[in-house]
Structures are given as C-alpha cells and as structure tokens.
Amino acid sequence: MAKVLLIEDEWQLGQIVKDSLEMRGFEMLYAADGKEGLQLYREHNPDVVVLDIMMPNMDGFTVTSEIRRQDKTTPIIFLTAKSQTTDVVKGFELGGNDYLKKPFSMDELIVRIKALLQRFSEQQGTPGPVADEVQIGQYVFNYTKQTLTRNSNTAFLSHREAEILKRLSENLNQVMERRTVLLDLWGDDSFFNARSMDVFITKLRRYLKDDPRVQIVNIRGVGYKLIF
C-alpha cells in the first residue's frame, strides 16, 4: 500500500482528494499548510508527495526545497491553478516531478501517482548506474529530470511528455503503438484519451522543431515513429 502525503490548504478539496485516494487503497497523510506538511513528511517518510504551490506558512516551493535537501528520489507532484502554470518550471528546477492543473480528475491524479511510483521503484531496483540521458539528434533527453536540452536551452517536460518521449526513443525508427501507450499511461484507449495523447505528441514536436532531422511521424491507425 503506497503512502501519499497530500499538502493542500483548500480544506474541502483536500478532504475530497484524501477520501478518494483512501477508497482506492492508498494510505493517506493530510496537511493544510506547508509547515505542517513538512513535519508530516519528516515523521512518516511517504512514498509520494502531492502539494499545492500557494499555501500559508510555507509555500510548495519551499517545502520541495527542504525535502530535496535530504531526499532526491521521493516523487513530488504539484497542484497548480491555471495562473500558476508559469511557475511550474521553477518547481521542476527545485526537484518536482510532475504537475496537475486545477480542476483535475481523480483518475488522472491516480494514474500519475501510480506511474511515478512504478518509475522510481524500477530505478531503485536496477543495479549499477542508470542511463538517464539519451541523444535525440541535437537534443539530450534526460528521463529522470524530465528535461530536453539543445545547446544551452533546456525545456522542462511534464510527466506524460517525458513518458511518451521515453517510449518513442526506446522504439527509435520503429512504430510505437498508440493503444499500448494509452493503456499504460491513461488506463484506457477511449477517443477522448487518444485526442489527449495527440496533444502531447504535438507538444513534443514543438520541443524538437529546431532540429529538422528529428521527426515524430504519424503512422495512421497504428501509432507514431520517432526518426532522425
């Protein structure tokens, strides 16, 4: 059973999320401000932290910085209002792993929590050094940090962007099946989720546009192929 620390100053939202995750089998810790949340983190060593950015007493950025002083691996997911999404870059730089815009669905939060837990579990279970960086044309993709760098310019990817690019790079010059990725990352291959995946592919193409040799090709009815 995974232990989740939720730090959210909107009490009603916090209770909804807490109750929903408990119903799905998670062990929950809840704090209504950053200072209390940091204390719970130190006392209970959670498996994943989900926290708001703007909070009283101590904001989410400060909490993240304090956690990362001693712990480089526990996954951290930010909850942000639409107006705060420009702050997400700062959150990634401080050591955050993913973010969700409010309002969000519980299913999406659960998928992201499970994906991060699986990813970090696999990393910890792999002996020896992990090959974090992959060369994609003129770009360097760092899966763990969720970054894509060309020269000195770095783009910070969302969790799903990083997961999709990882699968594309692992299947270089081969077709990555859409249905497999949808079931893996979204939980089902519905039309709505397929359209959502298309949006992420479009974003990845924009990140990679400065190297014309790198292309993500649509294989109609099957999936996508990364070529360079």
Secondary structure by P-SEA (a helix, b strand, c coil): cbbbbbbbcaaaaaaaaaaaaaaaccbbbbbccaaaaaaaaaaccccbbbbbcccccccaaaaaaaaaccccccbbbbbbccccccaaaaaaaacccccccccccaaaaaaaaaaaaaaaaaaaacccccccccccccbbbbcccbbbbcccbbbbbcaaaaaaaaaaaaaccccccaaaaaaaccccccaaaaaaaaaaaaaaaaaacccccccccccccccccccc
